[in-house]
């Protein structure tokens, strides 16, 4: 049984360490997508209203255990202050003098944010002793841990795993919401149940493919990973992304899907570009004739074609349960965003549960201008969602279980 925030007792006046996932994208020091910050607000507000003294902590990027200004959480503190509508004290270190001083300034309902946890090598160290030592320093900042960074619960990191073994620890509202949706996807999904997979590498999705195949009615595949699938069917894919070492494995999955009666929906046309660039010349070709591209020497598939986009959208919209992880093409380039936009639009039309599985999919729906409330759920943790759906044990959740 997961220990939850609502069972944490009276938190008034207590120093509460809140582990969030505020790993937002930055460009020139500006936040380009504040979705993860906004997803953390319900738990922060709950703690503020409860009179807790809230010590927010998170990682951002991969600074490799040393301070790096481009990965500072300072812009996050500013945005969090705006969204909360109250002061947020920012500490320029993790467990040093500034963090200690910031925590001491907090009154009941006050909030501070300490600097990027990964500025300390102990946070993500592969050495359990190093992680435990850093966790012990973090524990000095608070009396209770609320773990709400769903995007990192699949990793043994000091603030996620070791810290939860040192002080009373509970799951926050975001983690509870994520788990509720994932259980719906795995335990009793309404049918027809469709899984849409995209993104660059099929190897990243093999685990979830194997675990979900017996549970789903329909599997829709696009993105860069589809070229390995097309290759497994014997088609040439030109210079498109290809994991040649996965072709045999993918062939076995296709055979398994056939034996289970799972409908596999693949693109019938592909947008082939002259090169990987937003302004590249492009043409639409049948999926089994990519090698006939007029860009023979350099042609690369960057999106599913318009006919495929329509077919994918129909498959999604006609489902009662949909899980989508991975864009259908290079959505960052306007000319190659059509497939991703069509799938996202179709998810807004699903009458049942439509889940955007975090990561690039979540970034895409925001970048393409969709209203987030139109989706049943947008996950904050792509990797964590996939590992849960693979049936793996997630250490950051296991440590919160009684």
C-alpha positions in Angstrom: 0.0 0.0 0.0 1.5 3.3 -1.1 1.8 5.8 1.7 0.1 9.0 0.4 0.2 12.7 1.3 -3.4 12.6 2.5 -2.3 10.1 5.2 0.8 12.1 6.3 -1.0 13.7 9.3 -0.7 17.2 10.5 2.1 19.0 8.7 1.6 22.5 10.1 4.9 24.0 11.1 6.9 21.0 9.8 9.8 21.3 7.4 8.7 19.2 4.4 11.1 18.3 1.7 9.1 18.1 -1.6 10.9 16.2 -4.3 9.5 17.5 -7.6 10.4 16.9 -11.2 11.0 20.5 -12.4 13.3 19.4 -15.3 12.0 21.9 -17.7 13.5 22.8 -21.1 15.5 26.1 -21.2 16.7 28.2 -24.0 19.0 31.1 -23.3 18.0 30.9 -19.7 14.3 31.1 -20.5 11.8 28.3 -19.8 10.2 27.1 -23.0 7.7 24.7 -21.5 6.6 25.1 -17.9 4.3 22.0 -17.9 6.2 20.2 -15.2 6.1 23.2 -12.9 2.4 23.5 -13.3 1.9 19.8 -12.7 3.6 20.2 -9.3 1.4 23.0 -8.2 -1.5 21.0 -6.6 0.9 19.3 -4.2 2.8 22.5 -3.4 -0.5 24.3 -2.7 -1.8 21.5 -0.6 1.3 21.8 1.6 1.1 25.6 1.7 -2.5 25.4 2.8 -1.6 22.8 5.4 0.9 25.2 7.0 4.0 23.2 6.1 7.3 24.9 5.5 8.0 23.6 2.0 11.5 22.9 0.8 11.2 22.1 -2.9 14.0 20.2 -4.6 14.6 18.9 -8.1 17.1 18.2 -10.8 17.5 19.9 -14.1 19.4 18.5 -17.0 22.6 16.5 -16.6 25.3 18.7 -15.0 27.4 15.6 -14.1 27.7 16.3 -10.4 29.2 19.8 -10.5 27.6 23.3 -10.5 26.9 24.6 -14.0 25.1 27.9 -14.4 23.2 26.8 -17.5 21.4 24.2 -15.4 20.5 26.5 -12.5 17.0 26.3 -11.1 16.9 30.1 -10.7 14.5 30.6 -13.6 12.3 27.8 -12.2 12.1 29.7 -8.9 11.0 32.8 -10.6 8.3 31.0 -12.6 7.1 29.0 -9.5 6.8 32.3 -7.6 4.6 33.7 -10.4 2.4 30.6 -10.6 2.0 30.3 -6.8 1.4 34.0 -6.3 3.6 34.1 -3.2 7.4 34.5 -2.6 9.7 31.6 -3.3 13.1 31.8 -1.6 15.8 30.5 -3.8 18.9 28.9 -2.4 22.0 28.9 -4.6 23.2 25.5 -3.2 21.8 22.1 -2.3 22.9 21.3 1.2 25.2 24.2 2.0 24.9 27.5 3.9 22.4 29.0 1.5 20.0 26.1 1.6 20.2 25.9 5.4 19.6 29.7 5.7 16.7 29.6 3.2 15.0 26.8 5.2 15.4 28.8 8.5 13.6 31.8 6.9 10.5 29.9 6.2 7.3 30.5 8.2 4.3 28.2 8.1 3.1 28.0 4.5 6.4 29.4 3.2 8.2 27.9 0.2 11.9 27.8 -0.8 13.6 26.0 -3.7 17.1 24.7 -3.3 19.6 24.5 -6.3 19.8 21.7 -8.8 20.3 18.4 -6.9 22.6 17.1 -9.6 25.1 19.8 -8.8 26.0 17.3 -6.1 27.7 14.1 -7.4 25.9 12.1 -4.7 22.4 12.6 -6.2 22.8 10.4 -9.2 25.9 8.4 -8.2 26.0 4.7 -9.1 27.6 4.2 -5.6 24.9 3.5 -3.0 27.2 4.9 -0.3 27.7 8.2 -2.0 23.9 8.5 -2.5 23.3 7.7 1.1 25.8 10.3 2.3 24.1 13.0 0.2 20.6 11.8 1.3 21.8 12.2 5.0 22.7 15.8 4.3 19.4 16.5 2.6 17.6 14.9 5.5 18.9 17.7 7.8 16.7 20.2 5.8 13.4 18.5 6.6 11.4 16.3 8.9 9.1 14.7 6.2 9.6 13.8 2.5 6.9 14.2 0.0 8.0 12.4 -3.2 6.2 13.9 -6.2 8.8 13.7 -9.0 7.1 10.9 -11.1 9.7 11.4 -13.9 12.5 10.0 -11.6 10.8 7.3 -9.6 12.3 4.6 -11.9 15.8 5.7 -10.8 17.7 5.0 -7.5 18.7 8.5 -6.8 19.5 10.0 -3.4 16.5 12.4 -3.1 14.1 9.7 -4.5 15.2 6.5 -2.8 17.8 6.8 0.0 16.2 10.0 1.5 12.9 8.1 1.7 14.5 5.5 3.9 15.8 8.2 6.4 12.7 10.3 7.1 9.0 9.6 6.9 8.1 9.6 3.2 4.8 9.8 1.3 3.7 10.0 -2.3 2.4 13.4 -3.5 -0.7 14.2 -5.4 1.0 14.1 -8.8 2.4 10.6 -8.3 -1.0 9.4 -7.1 -2.7 10.8 -10.2 -0.1 9.2 -12.5 -0.5 5.8 -10.8 -4.3 5.9 -11.0 -4.1 6.4 -14.8 -1.4 3.7 -15.3 -3.4 1.2 -13.4 -6.4 1.9 -15.6 -4.1 1.2 -18.6 -2.9 -2.1 -17.3 -5.6 -3.6 -15.1 -9.0 -2.9 -16.6 -8.8 -0.8 -19.8 -12.0 -0.1 -21.7 -12.0 -1.5 -25.2 -11.0 -1.1 -27.9 -7.6 -0.4 -26.4 -5.0 1.3 -28.7 -1.3 1.9 -28.0 0.4 4.5 -30.3 4.2 4.3 -30.3 6.6 6.7 -32.0 9.9 8.4 -31.3 13.3 7.6 -32.7 14.4 4.2 -31.4 12.4 0.9 -31.4 14.9 -0.5 -28.9 13.5 2.0 -26.3 10.0 0.6 -26.7 10.7 -3.2 -26.9 10.0 -3.7 -23.2 6.6 -2.0 -23.3 5.8 -3.7 -26.6 6.4 -7.1 -25.1 4.4 -6.4 -21.9 1.4 -4.7 -23.6 0.9 -6.8 -26.7 -1.3 -9.4 -24.9 -3.4 -6.6 -23.4 -4.2 -4.3 -26.4 -6.4 -4.5 -29.4 -4.5 -2.3 -31.7 -0.9 -1.1 -32.0 -0.1 2.0 -34.1 3.5 2.6 -34.9 5.1 5.8 -36.4 8.1 8.0 -35.8 11.7 7.1 -36.5 11.2 3.7 -35.0 8.8 2.7 -37.8 11.7 2.4 -40.3 13.1 -0.6 -38.4 9.6 -2.1 -38.5 9.4 -1.5 -42.3 12.8 -3.0 -42.7 11.6 -6.1 -40.8 8.9 -6.4 -43.4 11.5 -6.4 -46.1 11.3 -2.8 -47.3 14.2 -0.5 -48.0 14.2 2.7 -45.9 16.9 4.7 -47.7 18.9 6.9 -45.3 16.1 6.9 -42.7 16.8 6.0 -39.0 17.4 2.3 -38.8 18.4 0.0 -35.9 19.6 -2.9 -38.0 20.4 -5.0 -35.0 16.7 -4.9 -34.0 15.2 -6.1 -37.2 15.0 -9.8 -36.2 13.5 -8.9 -32.8 10.9 -6.6 -34.4 10.0 -9.4 -36.8 9.2 -11.7 -33.8 7.0 -9.0 -32.3 5.1 -8.7 -35.5 4.5 -12.4 -35.6 3.4 -12.4 -31.9 1.0 -9.6 -32.6 -0.5 -11.6 -35.5 -0.8 -14.7 -33.3 -2.6 -12.6 -30.6 -5.0 -11.0 -33.0 -3.6 -7.5 -32.4 -4.2 -5.2 -35.3 -0.9 -3.5 -36.2 -1.4 -0.1 -38.0 1.7 1.0 -39.9 2.1 4.1 -42.2 1.3 3.5 -45.9 3.0 6.7 -46.9 6.1 8.6 -45.7 7.3 12.2 -45.9 10.8 11.9 -47.2 13.1 14.9 -46.9 16.3 15.7 -48.8 18.1 16.3 -45.5 17.4 16.7 -41.8 16.5 20.4 -41.7 13.3 22.5 -41.2 13.5 24.0 -44.7 14.5 20.7 -46.5 12.8 19.9 -49.8 10.5 16.9 -49.3 8.1 14.5 -51.1 5.5 12.0 -50.1 6.1 8.4 -51.1 4.5 5.0 -50.5 6.0 3.4 -47.4 7.3 0.5 -49.4 8.9 2.7 -52.1 11.2 5.0 -50.0 14.2 3.9 -52.0 12.6 5.4 -55.1 13.0 8.9 -53.6 14.4 11.6 -55.9 16.7 12.4 -53.0 18.2 8.9 -53.3 21.6 9.7 -52.0 20.3 11.6 -48.9 16.6 10.9 -48.6 15.4 10.5 -45.0 11.9 9.9 -43.7 10.9 12.6 -41.2 7.1 12.1 -40.8 4.3 9.8 -41.7 2.4 10.9 -44.8 -1.1 12.5 -44.9 -2.9 9.3 -45.8 -1.3 7.6 -42.9 -2.0 10.5 -40.6 -5.7 10.2 -41.4 -5.7 6.4 -40.8 -3.8 6.8 -37.5 -6.3 9.5 -36.4 -9.2 7.3 -37.2 -7.7 4.4 -35.3 -7.2 6.6 -32.2 -10.5 8.4 -32.2 -12.4 5.1 -32.5 -10.8 3.7 -29.4 -12.1 3.7 -25.8 -8.6 3.7 -24.3 -5.5 5.2 -25.8 -1.9 5.4 -24.6 0.4 7.5 -26.8 4.2 7.7 -26.4 6.5 9.2 -29.0 5.9 11.7 -31.8 5.1 10.5 -35.4 7.8 12.7 -37.0 10.1 15.6 -36.4 7.3 17.8 -34.9 9.8 20.6 -34.1 9.9 21.3 -37.9 6.6 22.6 -39.2 6.8 20.7 -42.5 7.1 17.4 -40.6 4.7 17.9 -37.8 1.5 16.7 -39.6 1.5 13.2 -38.3 2.0 14.2 -34.7 -0.6 16.9 -34.9 -3.2 14.5 -36.4 -2.6 11.9 -33.6 -2.8 14.6 -30.9 -6.0 16.0 -32.4 -7.5 12.5 -32.5 -6.7 12.0 -28.8 -8.7 15.0 -27.9 -11.7 13.3 -29.6 -11.5 10.0 -27.7 -14.6 9.4 -25.6 -12.8 7.3 -23.0 -9.4 7.6 -21.5 -6.7 9.3 -23.6 -3.2 9.4 -22.1 -0.2 11.3 -23.5 2.7 9.4 -22.2 5.1 12.1 -21.2 8.5 13.1 -22.7 8.5 14.2 -26.3 4.7 13.5 -26.7 3.9 15.9 -23.9 6.3 18.5 -25.3 4.6 18.1 -28.7 1.1 18.8 -27.6 2.2 22.0 -26.0 4.5 23.0 -28.9 1.7 22.5 -31.3 -0.7 24.6 -29.3 -3.2 22.1 -28.0 -5.3 22.8 -24.9 -3.9 20.5 -22.2 -7.3 20.1 -20.6 -8.5 18.4 -23.9 -6.6 15.3 -23.0 -7.5 12.8 -20.3 -4.0 12.8 -18.8 -0.6 14.1 -19.8 2.1 12.2 -18.0 5.1 14.0 -16.6 7.4 11.0 -16.9 7.9 9.3 -20.2 10.6 6.8 -19.0 8.8 6.1 -15.7 5.5 5.5 -17.5 7.1 3.1 -20.0 8.9 1.1 -17.2 5.7 0.9 -15.2 3.9 -0.4 -18.3 6.7 -2.9 -18.9 5.8 -4.3 -15.5 9.1 -3.2 -13.8 9.4 -2.4 -10.2 10.1 1.3 -9.7 12.4 1.9 -6.7 11.1 5.4 -6.0 7.6 3.9 -5.6 8.7 0.7 -3.8 10.3 2.7 -1.1 7.0 4.4 -0.4 5.1 1.2 0.1 4.2 -0.1 3.6 
